[in-house]
Every structure is written in structure tokens, then in C-alpha cells.
Amino acid sequence: MPRGKRRSTADMGPDEEDHHCSKRQRNTSSSTRRFSKSDDASSFSQKRCITWFNEYTSPNEPEVLGPEGMEKFCEDIGVEPENVVMLVLAWKMNARQMGFFTLSEWLKGLSEMQCDSIQKIKNRIDYLRSLLNDQTTFKSIYRYAYDFARDKDQRSMDMETAKAMLQLLLGKQWSLFYQFSKFLEHSKYKVINKDQWCNILEFSRTISNDLSNYDVDGAWPVMLDEFVEWLKSTKNNEKHRS
């Protein structure tokens, strides 16, 4: 049976043409709605998040994003690996080891932030940085940084890593940081333990720059007692020179 000839809009009367266009618009609109609902890029997709993670892993270790993948990830989101934002992001993921993200860590942090693409995380960078402005959150990030950055085979953090992490976290916040860094360079200490690490933050927050409220009988670690003595001695020497 022969197929009927398709009529063009030119063959239609005005009423028929309006009806035909209206029907086509409804169909197109309906199709667009269906597409938007199924491919809505604004809603978080765990599948899309995992696919994104896989772009940074190797076939040998599909569930671990390592140093090479981390470098590419940082490049993609426009953040240097040494930027404090990466530490905050690792804290969000509760990542266990510096330079590595596991798939479960990645999903934990990024699902909470509803990020499954490069652009989405770029849009959240200011938010990640702003978390450092809250004292309670900053303290949590600071304490997390100790276990995150230290060698897991050692109970303490080696001094080079400690100085780099202290620079990252306190370098711009603590006005005595430069002097403390100099003290560490000339001190006998080769590692920093967790008690010392936590007390450095409390010291930076509570002791004034002129050390006037420092209590020699306080319960500070010996390291900080020695820092105070070193700083006073340094200032006295500078006075004598002038």
C-alpha cells in the first residue's frame, strides 16, 4: 500500500498551519523538558563524580588518586598543590595520606559539597578558603593537618614537614611566626609531637606579641618556654646593638 504524500505547510490553510506549528512546539518543549530532567548538570550525580575521579587514576590502582593524578587535578581546578585550599579539601574528604585521595574519601567530600565536575569545585574554592575564618573550624583543620601530613610510620612529624605546614596555616595569621620559624631553625628539635603541635596554635592565639601575658609557670610545653627565652634574649641583644 503506497504511503500518503506528506503535505507541506505551504499546502495547508491558515488554521491548519497554526495547529501544526503549535503541536510541533509542544512536542519540542516536551522533549526539552525530558532532556533537562534526565541530564540536569546542576544536580549532583555520584556516577558523574566517580567518572571524574577515574580521569585521575591508573588501571593498576583504580581506587586511588595518587601524586600524578593529584597534580593534574590541581591543574584542572586552578589551585597549586601547596595552596591551603587543598588542605581544607583534604579535611573535607577526611583523607588519610597527603598526596592521595581514595575513591571513598573523594565521594565523602565531594558529595557533601555537591561537586561532580571541575567547574563546580572551582565555584566552591572561595567557600573552602572561607572555612579558615571560623576559629572552631580552623582548629579542627589545624589538628587534622598533623596526622594528615606526618609519616604514618612515625608518631611525630619531621621538622621540615612541620615548618612547611605551620607556614601554610599560621604564616599569615601569627605575627610572631617568623621569629618562631627562626627559633626552630636554631633549636635542637628534629621533630614535633602532637602535644607541641596543638599548643603552638593555642600559644599563637592567646599570647600577645610582647609576651606580657606569658606565664612562666604555665603548662606550656618546654619547646614554647624555650622559644620565649630565645625571643627575649634576641630582643635584648638587638637593644644592646642599637
N, C-alpha and C positions, 0 to 999 in steps of 0.2 A: 504494500500500500504506500503510495507516494506521500512524502512529508509535505505538509502545507507550507506555502510560501510565507516567509516571515515578513510581516508588514513593518515598514519603517515609520518613524514619526511623521515623515512628510506625507504619508498616505492617510494619516489619522485626522479626524476632526479636532477642533479646539478642545472639546470636553474630554475626548478620549486621550489626547496628548497630555492634558493636565493630570488625568487619572494615572497614566502610565508613569510620568515623572515622579508623582507623589509616591507611588508604590515602590519605585526604584530607590528613592531617597530613604523610605522606611527600611527597605532591605539593607541598604548601605549603613544606615545608622545602627540597625540591629547587629550587623556584622562587626561594626566598630566597637560596640559595647561588649560583645562577646570576646573580642581580641583584647580589649583593655582589661577585662576581668581576669583572663587567663594569663596575661603577660604583664601584669602591673608591676613595673620596676620599683615603685615606691614601697611596696610591702616586702618584708624580709622573707627570703627563701633559704632554707637550710641547704637545699640541693645546690642552689647557686653559690652559696658560701663554701661548700665542700669543693665544688668545681674550681672556684677561685683559689682555694688552698692548694689544690693539685697542680696548679701552674708553677708552684714554687718548690715542689718536691721531686725526688728522683724515683725511678721504678724500684730501686733497691730498698728505699725507705719511704714508702708512700704515705706513712702516717706521721712523718717528722719533717718539719720545715727547718733545715739546717743553715749554717752560715752563708752559703752561696745563695740559697733561696731568700734568706733574710736581707741580703744586700740588694737583691732585685726588688723585693717587697718595699724596702725603704726608698729605693729609687722611684718606684711606681707611685708611692704616696707623697713623694717630695719631702721626705724627712731624713736627715742624717742619722746613721745608726747610733751615734753618740748623743743625739738630742734627748733631753729629759722626757720628751713626749713618748719615746719608745719604752722608757722605763714605766711610765704611767700605763701604757697599753699592756705591757707585760704583767703589771699588777692587776689590771682588769681581767686578764686571762688566768691569773694566778699561775703563770709559767714558772716552772721549777728551775730551769737552767738558762743562763744568759746565752743568747745566740741561737736558741732553739725554741720552736713552738710545736707542740704535738697537736694532732687534729682535735682532740678533746678540749685542750686549752684554747685553741683557736675558736672553736664553736661556743665555748662558755663565754668568752669575752665579746665576740662579735655578735652573738645572738642577743646578749644583754643590751648592746648598743644599736641593734637592728642594722648592722652593716654587712652587706654581702657583695660589695663592689668597691673599686678604687675610689670612685667619686664620693661614695657615701662616707668612707672613712676620712677622706680629705675634708669633708664638711664637718667632721667631728673633732678635728685636731684642736681647734680653739677650746672646745669643751674639755678635752683631755688635759690641756695646759691649765685650764681654769681650776681643775681639781686641786692643784697645788696651793691655791689661795686659801683653802679651808684648812685650818690648823689641825683638826682631828684627822682629816683625810691625808694631809701631808705626813703626819706622824705615822699613819698606817703604811704609806708608801715608803717612807724612810726606813721603818723597821723591816718591811718586806725586802728592801734592796739588799740588806745584809745577807740573808740566806740565798737570795737570787744570784748575787754576784760572787760569793765565795766559792772556792774549790770544794766540791762536795766530799772530797777525801780528807779535808781538813776541818777542824772545828772553828778555827779562827780565819780571818780574812788577811791575805798578804797585804803588806803596806802599800805597794804600788796600786793595787786594785782599790784599796780603801781610800787613798788620796784622790784617785780619779772619781770615785763615787761621791766623796764628800764635796769635791769641786762641783760636780753635777748638781747636787742637792742643796748645798749651803754656800757655794761660791758667791752667789749674788745676794744672798739673804743675810749672811752673818758678817758684820763689819770687821770682826777680828779673824776672819777666815785666813787671810793672807799670812798673818802672824802665826796662826796655829799650824798652817802648812809648813812654814819655815821651821817651827819648833819640831815638827815630825821629822823633817829632813836631818836635823842635827841630833835627834834623840836616839836612844838605844833600841827603840821599839822596831821590831821587824814585822809584827802582825798586830791586828786589833781584834779583841774579842767582842762578843755581843754586848756585854755589860758596858764596856768602854764606848762602843758604838752608840748605844741608846743614850748614855749620859752626855755625849758630845752634843746631841740635839738639845737636851734639856739645859745644858750649860749655855748654849748659844741663844736660847730663848729667855733665860732668866737672869744671867749675869751681865751687868752693864759694861760698857766699853772701858770705863776707867777702873773696873774691878772693885768699886767701892762697896758693893753688896756681896762680895765674895766672903764666905765664912770658912776660915782655915780649919775649923773643927767640923765642917760639914761632911756629909757622907759621899763626897765625890771620889771617883777612882784616883789612884796615885798619879796616873798619867796627867789628869787635869790639875792636880796640885802642882805637879812639876811644870806644867805649862804656865801656870800663874807665876811661879817663881822665876821662870825663864823670861817671861814678858816683863816683869818688874825689873829684873836685872838689866834687860835690854834697854828699857826706858831710862834707867839710872845712868847707864853707860853713855846714852845719847845726850843726856843732860850735861854730863861732865865734859863731853867733847865740845859742846856748844859753849 
